[in-house]
Amino acid sequence: MGFLDHEGETWSCFLVTYPIEGGRWRGHFSFRAGDGDTGGDEVRTAEIFMEDHEDQIDRKARGLGRPLLLGLLSSALDTRERTDGTPPRLRKWFRSVLRANARELSGEWEEDGSLSSRRPDGELRSIYASYRMDQVAHFITLVRSEDFEEAVTRILEGEAFDFGAKDRLQFAMMVIDYIEQHLPLPPFEVWAEDYVANPEQYRLYTHTLHRSGRLP
């Protein structure tokens, strides 16, 4: 059915149909987060279609506008959280924090169209700091949601991450710092030489990681 953008995240939208007893057909929408996960990052609507033929469901579904599909996605997410008591997904929250911090550091250089290698040293160091945050975000994306939650608990020495705590950002920085220290990242001098030679590749990497809904 296509892709939808909801609160900074891209979701794939699928129409699922199947026959029922009596020869009629039912159908619902399934939404899957664009970072590639299934399971915990997939939600669905109730069975909102029932027709005599499958093509009737397909025709009705394709006649719905994007605002209505977004409303169905929002409703499905809300239903899951109320039903399961699910707090905001930990991995998604960390990625959101990292994305905002990386953009603040780099000044959104990936969109300014200025790919010149002649950048002041201070600006290069800001982009380098943004690059390091991107590597942490990329690593978190590759880890399954449940495994990441378990890892966070271990990093915090058995303390569960509390979204309601006033010092949650302090806890988050402890986790981010721990991951960053254990990633094989290049020193600034090595990174800067490669960046100067390939600025467009870095821009595309950052844009894909944060904006396109898929992994680089």
N, C-alpha and C positions, 0 to 999 in steps of 0.2 A: 504493500500500500504506500510505501514511501518512508520519509524520515520526518521527525518532529523535534523541535528544540524546546526544552522545558527546563527552566531555571539553570541555564548554562550547560545543560547536558543534552546530547543528541540521542534520540530513541528511534529504533526501527519499529514500524507498525506493520503487523501481519493480520490478515483475515484468516480465521480458522473455521472450516465448515466440516460437517459430518452428517451422515444419514441417521435417522432414528426409526424406531418401529412404526410401521404404517406407511413408509415410503416418503415421509417428509424430511426436511433438512433443517438443522440448527446451525447457528454461527455466532462467533464472538471475536473480539479483537485481542491480540496479544502484543505487548510492547516489550522490547528488549533494549537495555542500555547499550549505547554505541561503543563502549570500551571493550566489548567482546565477551563479557561474562554472560553465562546463562544461570538459571537457578535463582539465586538471591536477587539478581538484577533484572528479573523478568516479572511482569505483572500482566493481568488479563482482566477483561470486563466480564460481566455476567453474560449468559446466553441471550443476547439482545435481538437475534434474528430467528425466525421460524417461518419457512416458506415451503411450498410444494416442490420447488426445483432449486438446485444449487445456484444456477445462473441468476435467479431472482435475488438471492442474498448478495451475490457479487455485484449486481447492478445497484442495489440499494446502498451497499457499503461504499462503492465508488462515487455515489452521489452525495455523500456527506462532505461538508467543507472542513478545512483545516481547523477553524476555531472549535468545531464540535469534537473533532478527534482529539484536540488538545484538552478539551474539557473531560473527555472520557479517560484520557491518560491521567490527568490530575485526580479524578475521582477514584481510579483504580489504585493509585499510590496512596491516597488518603484511606481507602478501605483497608489496604494491607497494613498500614501503620496502626489503625484503630483495632483491627482484628487480632493482629499478632503482638501488639504492644511493641512494635519494632521502633527503636530510636533511630535518629538520622544515621544513615550508613556511615560507619567510621571511616572507611577508606575514601568514600566520596568526599567527606568533610575535610580530610587531610589534603586531598587533591585540590579542593577549592581554595584552601588556605595557601597552598604552595603556588597555585596559579596566580592568585592576587599578589602574593609577595614577589614573585618573579617579575610580573609586569611592573610593579612599583620600582623594583631595582633597575630594570632595563629601560624604563620609559617607553614601553611598547615599541622597541626598535624594530620588531619584526614587521610592523605595518607602516613605518615612516618612509619607506622607499629609498632610504639613504643607505646604500650598501657599500659605500666607500670604505676602504681599509684605512684611510687616514683619519682615525678617531683619536681623541685625546686619551692619554693613559688612564685617567680617572673614569672615562666613559667605558673603556674596554674592561676595566675591573668591575664595573657595575654589570655589564653584560656577562662577564665571567661568573659573577655571583648568581645571576639569573640562570645561567647555564647549569650551575651546580644544583639549584633548586629544581630545575627541570629533570635532572637525572634522578633525584629522589622521587619526584612525581611519577616518572616513567617506571621506576622500580616498584612503587606501590601499586601501579596499575597492573603489573605482571603477577602480583601476588593475589591469590584467591581471597575474597572478602573475609571468610571465616578464619583463614590462616593469618591474615593481617591483624585481625582483632586479638588473636591469641599472642602474636608477636608483641603487640603493643602492651598487653598485660605483663609479659615477661620483661620488656624493657623498663616498664614502670615498677618492676620488682613486686609483681603480684597485685598492684592496684589497678582496678578496672577504670577505664577512661570514663569520666563523668561529664556529659555534655552540659550539665547544668552548673558545674562548678565554676566559681569566679576565676580560678586560676587555670582554666582548661588550656589557655594558650601557653602557659608555662609548661604544662605537661606535654603539649604538642611539640614545643621546641625541644624538649628532652628527647622525644622520639625522633624528630627530624634530624637533630644533631647526631644521634646514635647511628641512624641509617647512613647519613652523609659520611661519617668517619669510616664506615666499613665498605664504602663503594670505591672501586679503583679509579678515582678521578685524576686527570692530568693536572700538574701544577700550572699556575697561571702562565708562565713563560711558554710552555709547550702548547697550551690551549691557544694563546694569543697568536702564535705563529700559524697555527692551523686555521684559526678564524680569519686572519688577514688574507689567507690564500683562498678561503672558501666561505665568504660571508653569506652567499645566497643559500648554501646548503644548511647553514645554521638557522637562517630565517625560516626556511621551509620546515625544518624539523620542529621548531617551536610552534609554528602555526598549526602543523598537523597534530601535535601533541595536545594542544589546548583548544583548538577551534574546530577541527574537522570531524570530531567524534570517532576517530580511529587512531590506532597506534602508528607511529612513524615507521 
